[in-house]
Amino acid sequence: MDVENEAIERSLKTGCSFQSEILHNGDTIKQLLAHGRCVLYKKFSAWTDTPKDRAEL
């Protein structure tokens, strides 16, 4: 995450655009970490396909 944050800061300073890596499920790494919290708090039996996919990543 630090590497991505630094890249974003550099792009803002230089005026270049920044495109973060998008995973096969459509999330960026930051989104995966933010959305993946439900994997920690929900029972496995309550997971839908989306949390299962995020847990595999």
N, C-alpha and C positions, 0 to 999 in steps of 0.2 A: 504494500500500500504506500509506503514511503516513496518508493521509486515512482509510482504513478503520480503522487502528489507533487513531487519535485518536477516531473515532466510537465505537469499542468502549469506550475508556477513559471517555468522557463518559457512555455509557449505564450503565456500572458505577457511576459516581459519583452519577448522578441516579436510579438504580433503574429506568430504562426499559429495555425489551428492545431488542436490536439485531438486525436482519435484514440480512445482507449480500446483495448482488446475486447472483442465481444465473443463470448463463449457460444457453444452450439445451441444452448437453450435461449439465447437472446439477451442474457444478463452480462453486465461487466463484472469484474472481480469485486468491486465495491458493492454492487447490487447483490451479488451472490452472498457476500458476507452479511449484509443487512437482512436479506430475506431468509437466509439460512438459519436464523435464530429459532424459528419455529420448530426446526428439526430437534433442537435441544429441549424444548419445552412440551412438545406434544408426544403422546404415546404413539408408537409405531403403527398401531392398529388404526389410528385416526389420521394418518398421513394420506394425502391424495397423491396423484402422479407427480405433481410439480415438486413438492418437498422430497419425494423419493429421488427424482432426477437431480435436484440440488445436492442431496446427500452423497450421491455417487460422484459428483464433480469434486 
